[in-house]
Every structure is written in structure tokens, then in C-alpha cells.
Amino acid sequence: MHAAAASGLGFLLSVLWFDLMFDVQARGTAGDLSAEVRDSIAGYYRRVTTAARPMNRLVALAMLVTLAAIVGELVTDAVPAAIAWISLGLAALAIGLAAARTVRNAMRLGSQADDTARQSTLARAILRDHLACLAAIVVALVLQVAA
């Protein structure tokens, strides 16, 4: 269980890293993002949220396997309970945020159906969400590796 939990968190960290390579284009600017930046970010999210089917389902599967592995750690006492509970809370927070808001925003941005201002707002919201997820996943992974 422990290896599955750490591997799952590592996979999710790598997915976040790729997302952030595009998201960072939305940082540090006021007002609307340029068409070039919006097109770059939107194109990426169009590919990974809709055009990559069925491979995009792998990320959702990895999320579920990671949560199940951490729950397995709790059941089997594979790691100290405090590490497992904190890891579970952090992973559930990041995965819940992605499921509840980030994926929906990424799909909407990828469609580029909204006006410039809305696309800019979506890109910045996705960046903020991914930074929060990054912090949670990194801490959970560090705890898992330390255990």
C-alpha cells in the first residue's frame, strides 16, 4: 500500500508539473491575457481534457488508486496513523478541488467559447487551484517518502 500511495502521489505531482508549465503564463499580469497566452493555455487544456480520450481517464484512475492506497495504509497500519491521515486529507483536498472546480474550468477554457475577460479569469483560477494542489500533493508525498 505504501509504495502505491507514494507512486500515485508522485504521478499526480508530475501531472501538476505539466499543467503548471502552461498555467504560469497567466501569472503576474493585470487585465486580460494576450491572445497568444490564452491560445497556448486553452490549447493545452483542450488536448488534455477532451481530445486525449481515453488517456485523460488515467489521471482520474490514478487519483482513485492513490486515495485507496492511503486508506489501505490506515487499515493495515503500514505507516504511522498521523502520516496516513494527513496524507489522506491533503490528497483528498487536492483531488476534491480538481474534481469540483479545476477540471470544469479547464474544459471551459479549452473550448474558448467565452470572451477574453472570462478566459483570462479562468486561466488565473486554474493557476491558483493548481498551486494549491501542488502544495498539498508535495507535502503528502514528502510525508509518504519520510515514512
GIGINOR-V552545 format. One line per field, one symbol per residue. ss: DSSP state (~ for helix, > for strand, _ for the rest). psi: psi as a letter, one per 20 degrees, with the letter a starting at -180 (. if undefined). Layout:
ss = ???
psi = ???
//
This chain:
ss = _~~~~~~~~~~~~~~~~~~~~~~~~~________~~~~~~~~~~~~~~~~~_____~~~~~~~~~~~~~~~~~~~~____~~~~~~~~~~~~~~~~~~~~~~~~~~~~~~~____~~~~~~~~~~~~~~~~~~~~~~~~~~~~~~~_
psi = gghggggghgghghghggghhghiijqjqqbqqqhggghggggghgghhgijpjhiihggghggggghhghhgghjkhrqhgggggggggghgghggghhgggghgggghhkirrggghgggghggggghgggggghggggggghh.
//
